Amino acid sequence: MRLDDIIIRWMKILSLVNLQNTGKPKLLAKRLGVSVRTLNRDIDLINKLIDSNLFESVNAPIVFDKIKDTYKFRDRKFNQRWDKSGDENGYP
């Protein structure tokens, strides 16, 4: 897998999380063309980057909302920092 493919996949994840339009892990993994294990690894790595203050002082890890059946940012303010433009699937 090429690095640019991984970055594009991460951007899709972040965009869909922002829109709270991921569905359950199995569905999101299928939409991205990866295994659930790869999806979980990607989300863990994204959360580590967020925790490392890459995104300033925002504490907004990605969490799964069991009530809405979607991933979301724990901090609602973090959603506002992402541009909501994109195609009909929420991709940038």
The first five atom37 places (N, CA, C, CB, O) and aatype in JSON, in Angstrom:
{
  "aatype": [12, 1, 10, 3, 3, 9, 9, 9, 1, 17, 12, 11, 9, 10, 15, 10, 19, 2, 10, 5, 2, 16, 7, 11, 14, 11, 10, 10, 0, 11, 1, 10, 7, 19, 15, 19, 1, 16, 10, 2, 1, 3, 9, 3, 10, 9, 2, 11, 10, 9, 3, 15, 2, 10, 13, 6, 15, 19, 2, 0, 14, 9, 19, 13, 3, 11, 9, 11, 3, 16, 18, 11, 13, 1, 3, 1, 11, 13, 2, 5, 1, 17, 3, 11, 15, 7, 3, 6, 2, 7, 18, 14],
  "atom_mask": [
    [1, 1, 1, 1, 1],
    [1, 1, 1, 1, 1],
    [1, 1, 1, 1, 1],
    [1, 1, 1, 1, 1],
    [1, 1, 1, 1, 1],
    [1, 1, 1, 1, 1],
    [1, 1, 1, 1, 1],
    [1, 1, 1, 1, 1],
    [1, 1, 1, 1, 1],
    [1, 1, 1, 1, 1],
    [1, 1, 1, 1, 1],
    [1, 1, 1, 1, 1],
    [1, 1, 1, 1, 1],
    [1, 1, 1, 1, 1],
    [1, 1, 1, 1, 1],
    [1, 1, 1, 1, 1],
    [1, 1, 1, 1, 1],
    [1, 1, 1, 1, 1],
    [1, 1, 1, 1, 1],
    [1, 1, 1, 1, 1],
    [1, 1, 1, 1, 1],
    [1, 1, 1, 1, 1],
    [1, 1, 1, 0, 1],
    [1, 1, 1, 1, 1],
    [1, 1, 1, 1, 1],
    [1, 1, 1, 1, 1],
    [1, 1, 1, 1, 1],
    [1, 1, 1, 1, 1],
    [1, 1, 1, 1, 1],
    [1, 1, 1, 1, 1],
    [1, 1, 1, 1, 1],
    [1, 1, 1, 1, 1],
    [1, 1, 1, 0, 1],
    [1, 1, 1, 1, 1],
    [1, 1, 1, 1, 1],
    [1, 1, 1, 1, 1],
    [1, 1, 1, 1, 1],
    [1, 1, 1, 1, 1],
    [1, 1, 1, 1, 1],
    [1, 1, 1, 1, 1],
    [1, 1, 1, 1, 1],
    [1, 1, 1, 1, 1],
    [1, 1, 1, 1, 1],
    [1, 1, 1, 1, 1],
    [1, 1, 1, 1, 1],
    [1, 1, 1, 1, 1],
    [1, 1, 1, 1, 1],
    [1, 1, 1, 1, 1],
    [1, 1, 1, 1, 1],
    [1, 1, 1, 1, 1],
    [1, 1, 1, 1, 1],
    [1, 1, 1, 1, 1],
    [1, 1, 1, 1, 1],
    [1, 1, 1, 1, 1],
    [1, 1, 1, 1, 1],
    [1, 1, 1, 1, 1],
    [1, 1, 1, 1, 1],
    [1, 1, 1, 1, 1],
    [1, 1, 1, 1, 1],
    [1, 1, 1, 1, 1],
    [1, 1, 1, 1, 1],
    [1, 1, 1, 1, 1],
    [1, 1, 1, 1, 1],
    [1, 1, 1, 1, 1],
    [1, 1, 1, 1, 1],
    [1, 1, 1, 1, 1],
    [1, 1, 1, 1, 1],
    [1, 1, 1, 1, 1],
    [1, 1, 1, 1, 1],
    [1, 1, 1, 1, 1],
    [1, 1, 1, 1, 1],
    [1, 1, 1, 1, 1],
    [1, 1, 1, 1, 1],
    [1, 1, 1, 1, 1],
    [1, 1, 1, 1, 1],
    [1, 1, 1, 1, 1],
    [1, 1, 1, 1, 1],
    [1, 1, 1, 1, 1],
    [1, 1, 1, 1, 1],
    [1, 1, 1, 1, 1],
    [1, 1, 1, 1, 1],
    [1, 1, 1, 1, 1],
    [1, 1, 1, 1, 1],
    [1, 1, 1, 1, 1],
    [1, 1, 1, 1, 1],
    [1, 1, 1, 0, 1],
    [1, 1, 1, 1, 1],
    [1, 1, 1, 1, 1],
    [1, 1, 1, 1, 1],
    [1, 1, 1, 0, 1],
    [1, 1, 1, 1, 1],
    [1, 1, 1, 1, 1]
  ],
  "atom_positions": [
    [[0.84, -1.17, 0.0], [0.0, 0.0, 0.0], [0.88, 1.24, 0.0], [-0.95, 0.0, 1.21], [1.83, 1.34, 0.78]],
    [[0.56, 2.16, -0.87], [1.34, 3.39, -0.97], [0.89, 4.38, 0.1], [1.19, 4.01, -2.38], [-0.25, 4.37, 0.55]],
    [[1.81, 5.23, 0.49], [1.53, 6.23, 1.53], [0.39, 7.15, 1.13], [2.78, 7.04, 1.81], [-0.46, 7.49, 1.96]],
    [[0.36, 7.56, -0.14], [-0.73, 8.47, -0.55], [-2.09, 7.79, -0.46], [-0.49, 8.98, -1.97], [-3.09, 8.46, -0.21]],
    [[-2.16, 6.46, -0.67], [-3.42, 5.73, -0.52], [-3.87, 5.75, 0.94], [-3.26, 4.27, -1.01], [-5.06, 5.9, 1.23]],
    [[-2.93, 5.62, 1.85], [-3.24, 5.64, 3.28], [-3.73, 7.03, 3.69], [-2.0, 5.24, 4.13], [-4.71, 7.16, 4.42]],
    [[-3.06, 8.06, 3.21], [-3.46, 9.44, 3.54], [-4.86, 9.73, 3.0], [-2.45, 10.45, 2.96], [-5.68, 10.33, 3.69]],
    [[-5.14, 9.3, 1.79], [-6.48, 9.49, 1.21], [-7.52, 8.75, 2.05], [-6.52, 9.0, -0.27], [-8.6, 9.29, 2.31]],
    [[-7.21, 7.53, 2.47], [-8.14, 6.76, 3.31], [-8.37, 7.47, 4.63], [-7.59, 5.34, 3.56], [-9.51, 7.53, 5.11]],
    [[-7.31, 8.0, 5.24], [-7.46, 8.73, 6.51], [-8.33, 9.97, 6.33], [-6.09, 9.13, 7.07], [-9.14, 10.29, 7.19]],
    [[-8.16, 10.67, 5.21], [-8.98, 11.84, 4.95], [-10.45, 11.45, 4.78], [-8.48, 12.58, 3.69], [-11.34, 12.17, 5.24]],
    [[-10.7, 10.33, 4.14], [-12.08, 9.84, 4.02], [-12.65, 9.51, 5.4], [-12.13, 8.6, 3.11], [-13.79, 9.85, 5.7]],
    [[-11.84, 8.85, 6.24], [-12.28, 8.52, 7.59], [-12.62, 9.8, 8.35], [-11.2, 7.72, 8.35], [-13.7, 9.91, 8.94]],
    [[-11.72, 10.77, 8.33], [-11.94, 12.02, 9.06], [-13.18, 12.76, 8.54], [-10.72, 12.92, 8.95], [-13.94, 13.31, 9.33]],
    [[-13.36, 12.76, 7.24], [-14.51, 13.44, 6.65], [-15.81, 12.77, 7.07], [-14.39, 13.46, 5.13], [-16.77, 13.45, 7.45]],
    [[-15.86, 11.45, 7.01], [-17.07, 10.72, 7.39], [-17.34, 10.82, 8.89], [-16.96, 9.26, 6.98], [-18.49, 10.9, 9.31]],
    [[-16.28, 10.81, 9.69], [-16.45, 10.98, 11.14], [-17.02, 12.36, 11.42], [-15.09, 10.78, 11.89], [-17.91, 12.51, 12.25]],
    [[-16.51, 13.35, 10.73], [-17.01, 14.71, 10.9], [-18.5, 14.78, 10.61], [-16.25, 15.68, 9.99], [-19.24, 15.46, 11.33]],
    [[-18.94, 14.1, 9.58], [-20.35, 14.1, 9.2], [-21.18, 13.13, 10.05], [-20.49, 13.74, 7.72], [-22.4, 13.09, 9.93]],
    [[-20.5, 12.37, 10.89], [-21.14, 11.3, 11.68], [-21.96, 10.4, 10.75], [-22.04, 11.9, 12.8], [-23.14, 10.13, 10.97]],
    [[-21.27, 9.95, 9.69], [-21.9, 9.16, 8.65], [-21.05, 7.93, 8.32], [-22.13, 10.02, 7.38], [-20.88, 7.58, 7.15]],
    [[-20.52, 7.28, 9.36], [-19.64, 6.14, 9.1], [-20.38, 4.81, 9.11], [-18.54, 6.1, 10.11], [-19.98, 3.88, 8.41]],
    [[-21.43, 4.71, 9.9], [-22.04, 3.42, 10.13], [-21.16, 2.61, 11.06], [0.0, 0.0, 0.0], [-20.18, 3.11, 11.61]],
    [[-21.52, 1.35, 11.23], [-20.75, 0.47, 12.11], [-19.39, 0.16, 11.49], [-21.52, -0.85, 12.37], [-19.2, 0.33, 10.29]],
    [[-18.45, -0.29, 12.32], [-17.09, -0.54, 11.82], [-17.04, -1.44, 10.57], [-16.26, -1.16, 12.91], [-16.28, -1.17, 9.64]],
    [[-17.83, -2.49, 10.56], [-17.8, -3.41, 9.43], [-18.24, -2.7, 8.13], [-18.7, -4.62, 9.7], [-17.66, -2.93, 7.07]],
    [[-19.26, -1.86, 8.23], [-19.73, -1.12, 7.07], [-18.7, -0.11, 6.59], [-21.05, -0.42, 7.39], [-18.45, 0.01, 5.39]],
    [[-18.1, 0.63, 7.53], [-17.09, 1.61, 7.15], [-15.89, 0.94, 6.51], [-16.65, 2.42, 8.38], [-15.36, 1.42, 5.51]],
    [[-15.45, -0.17, 7.08], [-14.31, -0.9, 6.5], [-14.63, -1.32, 5.07], [-13.97, -2.14, 7.36], [-13.78, -1.21, 4.18]],
    [[-15.84, -1.79, 4.85], [-16.24, -2.21, 3.5], [-16.25, -1.01, 2.55], [-17.62, -2.88, 3.53], [-15.78, -1.13, 1.42]],
    [[-16.77, 0.13, 3.0], [-16.8, 1.34, 2.16], [-15.39, 1.78, 1.78], [-17.52, 2.48, 2.89], [-15.17, 2.31, 0.69]],
    [[-14.44, 1.56, 2.69], [-13.06, 1.98, 2.45], [-12.24, 0.92, 1.74], [-12.39, 2.34, 3.76], [-11.12, 1.18, 1.3]],
    [[-12.78, -0.29, 1.62], [-12.07, -1.37, 0.95], [-10.95, -1.97, 1.78], [0.0, 0.0, 0.0], [-9.95, -2.44, 1.24]],
    [[-11.13, -1.97, 3.12], [-10.13, -2.52, 4.02], [-10.82, -3.45, 5.03], [-9.35, -1.39, 4.76], [-12.04, -3.51, 5.09]],
    [[-10.02, -4.16, 5.8], [-10.57, -5.01, 6.84], [-10.92, -4.17, 8.07], [-9.57, -6.14, 7.22], [-10.44, -3.05, 8.21]],
    [[-11.74, -4.73, 8.94], [-12.07, -4.05, 10.2], [-10.8, -3.85, 11.01], [-13.13, -4.85, 11.01], [-10.65, -2.83, 11.68]],
    [[-9.91, -4.81, 10.97], [-8.64, -4.69, 11.7], [-7.83, -3.49, 11.2], [-7.82, -5.99, 11.56], [-7.27, -2.74, 12.0]],
    [[-7.76, -3.31, 9.88], [-7.04, -2.16, 9.32], [-7.73, -0.87, 9.71], [-6.95, -2.28, 7.78], [-7.06, 0.11, 10.05]],
    [[-9.06, -0.85, 9.66], [-9.81, 0.34, 10.08], [-9.49, 0.69, 11.54], [-11.32, 0.12, 9.9], [-9.23, 1.85, 11.85]],
    [[-9.52, -0.3, 12.42], [-9.22, -0.06, 13.83], [-7.8, 0.46, 14.01], [-9.42, -1.34, 14.64], [-7.56, 1.35, 14.84]],
    [[-6.88, -0.08, 13.25], [-5.49, 0.38, 13.32], [-5.38, 1.83, 12.84], [-4.57, -0.53, 12.48], [-4.68, 2.64, 13.44]],
    [[-6.08, 2.15, 11.75], [-6.08, 3.53, 11.24], [-6.63, 4.49, 12.29], [-6.91, 3.62, 9.94], [-6.04, 5.54, 12.54]],
    [[-7.76, 4.15, 12.89], [-8.37, 5.03, 13.89], [-7.46, 5.17, 15.11], [-9.74, 4.49, 14.32], [-7.33, 6.26, 15.66]],
    [[-6.82, 4.09, 15.52], [-5.86, 4.18, 16.63], [-4.72, 5.13, 16.3], [-5.3, 2.79, 16.98], [-4.32, 5.94, 17.13]],
    [[-4.19, 5.04, 15.08], [-3.08, 5.92, 14.68], [-3.53, 7.37, 14.56], [-2.5, 5.45, 13.35], [-2.81, 8.28, 14.96]],
    [[-4.72, 7.6, 14.01], [-5.26, 8.96, 13.93], [-5.42, 9.53, 15.34], [-6.62, 8.98, 13.18], [-5.06, 10.68, 15.59]],
    [[-5.95, 8.72, 16.26], [-6.12, 9.19, 17.64], [-4.78, 9.5, 18.3], [-6.87, 8.14, 18.46], [-4.67, 10.45, 19.08]],
    [[-3.76, 8.71, 18.0], [-2.42, 9.0, 18.55], [-1.89, 10.32, 18.02], [-1.44, 7.86, 18.22], [-1.27, 11.09, 18.77]],
    [[-2.13, 10.61, 16.75], [-1.71, 11.9, 16.19], [-2.48, 13.04, 16.84], [-1.93, 11.92, 14.66], [-1.9, 14.08, 17.14]],
    [[-3.76, 12.85, 17.06], [-4.56, 13.88, 17.74], [-4.05, 14.08, 19.16], [-6.07, 13.48, 17.75], [-3.89, 15.21, 19.61]],
    [[-3.78, 12.99, 19.87], [-3.29, 13.07, 21.24], [-1.9, 13.7, 21.32], [-3.25, 11.68, 21.86], [-1.53, 14.25, 22.36]],
    [[-1.14, 13.63, 20.25], [0.22, 14.19, 20.26], [0.22, 15.69, 20.01], [1.08, 13.5, 19.21], [1.26, 16.29, 19.78]],
    [[-0.97, 16.29, 20.05], [-1.14, 17.73, 19.84], [-0.85, 18.16, 18.41], [-0.26, 18.5, 20.78], [-0.54, 19.33, 18.17]],
    [[-0.93, 17.24, 17.48], [-0.79, 17.61, 16.07], [-1.87, 18.62, 15.7], [-0.86, 16.36, 15.16], [-1.66, 19.5, 14.86]],
    [[-3.03, 18.48, 16.32], [-4.15, 19.38, 16.07], [-4.29, 20.38, 17.21], [-5.45, 18.58, 15.89], [-5.36, 20.55, 17.78]],
    [[-3.19, 21.04, 17.52], [-3.11, 22.04, 18.57], [-3.51, 21.43, 19.9], [-4.01, 23.26, 18.24], [-3.07, 20.33, 20.23]],
    [[-4.34, 22.12, 20.66], [-4.67, 21.63, 22.0], [-6.03, 20.95, 22.05], [-4.63, 22.76, 23.0], [-6.59, 20.77, 23.12]],
    [[-6.56, 20.59, 20.9], [-7.87, 19.96, 20.86], [-7.75, 18.51, 21.3], [-8.49, 20.05, 19.44], [-6.92, 17.76, 20.79]],
    [[-8.58, 18.14, 22.24], [-8.61, 16.75, 22.68], [-9.85, 16.12, 22.06], [-8.62, 16.63, 24.25], [-10.91, 16.1, 22.68]],
    [[-9.72, 15.63, 20.85], [-10.89, 15.15, 20.12], [-10.65, 13.8, 19.48], [-11.27, 16.15, 19.06], [-10.72, 13.68, 18.25]],
    [[-10.37, 12.8, 20.27], [-10.19, 11.51, 19.62], [-11.49, 11.01, 19.0], [-9.67, 10.49, 20.63], [-12.59, 11.44, 19.36]],
    [[-11.34, 10.11, 18.06], [-12.49, 9.49, 17.41], [-13.01, 8.4, 18.33], [-12.11, 8.92, 16.0], [-12.25, 7.56, 18.81]],
    [[-14.31, 8.42, 18.58], [-14.97, 7.41, 19.42], [-16.18, 6.88, 18.66], [-15.38, 8.01, 20.81], [-16.69, 7.54, 17.75]],
    [[-16.64, 5.7, 19.05], [-17.83, 5.13, 18.42], [-19.04, 5.41, 19.28], [-17.67, 3.61, 18.2], [-19.04, 5.12, 20.47]],
    [[-20.08, 5.98, 18.68], [-21.33, 6.28, 19.37], [-22.28, 5.11, 19.12], [-21.95, 7.63, 18.87], [-22.8, 4.95, 18.01]],
    [[-22.5, 4.3, 20.14], [-23.34, 3.1, 20.0], [-24.81, 3.45, 19.75], [-23.23, 2.23, 21.23], [-25.53, 2.67, 19.13]],
    [[-25.24, 4.6, 20.23], [-26.64, 5.0, 20.03], [-26.89, 5.38, 18.58], [-27.01, 6.17, 20.97], [-27.9, 4.99, 17.99]],
    [[-25.96, 6.16, 17.99], [-26.12, 6.61, 16.61], [-25.51, 5.64, 15.59], [-25.49, 7.97, 16.44], [-25.69, 5.82, 14.39]],
    [[-24.79, 4.62, 16.08], [-24.11, 3.66, 15.19], [-23.17, 4.35, 14.21], [-25.13, 2.84, 14.42], [-23.19, 4.07, 13.01]],
    [[-22.34, 5.25, 14.73], [-21.38, 5.94, 13.9], [-20.19, 6.39, 14.74], [-22.03, 7.15, 13.19], [-20.3, 6.57, 15.95]],
    [[-19.06, 6.55, 14.07], [-17.92, 7.16, 14.74], [-18.16, 8.66, 14.8], [-16.57, 6.82, 14.01], [-18.86, 9.21, 13.95]],
    [[-17.57, 9.31, 15.79], [-17.66, 10.76, 15.9], [-16.43, 11.26, 16.65], [-18.98, 11.19, 16.62], [-15.7, 10.47, 17.26]],
    [[-16.2, 12.57, 16.6], [-15.17, 13.17, 17.42], [-15.73, 13.38, 18.82], [-14.66, 14.53, 16.8], [-16.87, 13.83, 18.96]],
    [[-14.96, 13.05, 19.83], [-15.44, 13.21, 21.2], [-15.76, 14.68, 21.51], [-14.41, 12.68, 22.18], [-16.72, 14.96, 22.23]],
    [[-14.97, 15.59, 20.99], [-15.15, 17.02, 21.21], [-15.93, 17.61, 20.03], [-13.79, 17.75, 21.4], [-15.42, 17.62, 18.91]],
    [[-17.13, 18.09, 20.28], [-17.96, 18.64, 19.2], [-17.3, 19.81, 18.5], [-19.3, 19.07, 19.74], [-17.49, 20.0, 17.3]],
    [[-16.52, 20.59, 19.23], [-15.85, 21.76, 18.63], [-14.91, 21.34, 17.51], [-15.08, 22.53, 19.69], [-14.68, 22.1, 16.57]],
    [[-14.35, 20.14, 17.63], [-13.41, 19.68, 16.61], [-14.11, 19.49, 15.27], [-12.76, 18.37, 17.05], [-13.5, 19.72, 14.23]],
    [[-15.37, 19.09, 15.28], [-16.12, 18.93, 14.03], [-16.16, 20.21, 13.23], [-17.54, 18.47, 14.31], [-16.08, 20.18, 12.0]],
    [[-16.26, 21.34, 13.91], [-16.38, 22.62, 13.22], [-15.1, 22.99, 12.48], [-16.73, 23.7, 14.21], [-15.13, 23.86, 11.61]],
    [[-14.0, 22.36, 12.81], [-12.74, 22.7, 12.15], [-12.58, 22.03, 10.8], [-11.57, 22.33, 13.04], [-11.7, 22.39, 10.02]],
    [[-13.42, 21.05, 10.52], [-13.33, 20.34, 9.25], [-14.31, 20.94, 8.26], [-13.59, 18.84, 9.43], [-15.46, 21.2, 8.6]],
    [[-13.86, 21.14, 7.07], [-14.72, 21.64, 6.01], [-15.73, 20.57, 5.67], [-13.91, 22.07, 4.76], [-15.35, 19.43, 5.41]],
    [[-16.99, 20.91, 5.66], [-18.04, 19.93, 5.39], [-18.31, 19.77, 3.9], [-19.31, 20.33, 6.1], [-19.24, 19.05, 3.52]],
    [[-17.53, 20.41, 3.07], [-17.73, 20.23, 1.64], [-17.15, 18.88, 1.21], [-17.07, 21.38, 0.83], [-16.26, 18.33, 1.86]],
    [[-17.68, 18.37, 0.14], [-17.21, 17.1, -0.37], [-18.24, 16.54, -1.33], [0.0, 0.0, 0.0], [-19.23, 17.2, -1.65]],
    [[-18.01, 15.32, -1.77], [-18.98, 14.71, -2.67], [-20.13, 14.15, -1.87], [-18.32, 13.61, -3.52], [-20.2, 14.33, -0.65]],
    [[-21.05, 13.45, -2.55], [-22.26, 12.96, -1.9], [-21.97, 11.92, -0.81], [-23.18, 12.36, -2.94], [-22.84, 11.65, 0.03]],
    [[-20.78, 11.33, -0.8], [-20.41, 10.36, 0.23], [-19.68, 11.01, 1.39], [-19.54, 9.27, -0.36], [-19.28, 10.33, 2.34]],
    [[-19.5, 12.31, 1.34], [-18.8, 13.02, 2.41], [-17.29, 13.0, 2.25], [0.0, 0.0, 0.0], [-16.56, 13.36, 3.17]],
    [[-16.82, 12.57, 1.08], [-15.38, 12.51, 0.85], [-14.88, 13.86, 0.36], [-15.03, 11.41, -0.16], [-15.57, 14.55, -0.38]],
    [[-13.68, 14.24, 0.77], [-13.12, 15.52, 0.28], [-12.81, 15.46, -1.2], [-11.85, 15.88, 1.06], [-12.34, 16.44, -1.77]]
  ]
}
